[in-house]
Amino acid sequence: MARKPTARAEFVFFNVVYEDGSQKSNRKVPADVLEDPYDKDGAIRAAIEAQDKAISERSGLPPLGIKSITRAK
């Protein structure tokens, strides 16, 4: 019996510059976050901040403030 194909998770990549001047390239954000017609930038920022919060909880270091977010090419 053939298997059903699994749903593919689509991602969009962003470059993030933090307030201390450091940069993280190609941060993955689920594509469905971009479907918000009213506040795409806020939804993208919230998704990346949630990722940063999870990382900071595991590492024990406080999360850095985000200075800018640009879509990776």
Secondary structure, 3 states (H helix, E strand, C coil): CCCCCCCCCCEEEEEEEECCCCEEEEEEEEHHHHHCCCCHHHHHHHHHHHHHHHHHHHHCCCCCCEEEEEECC
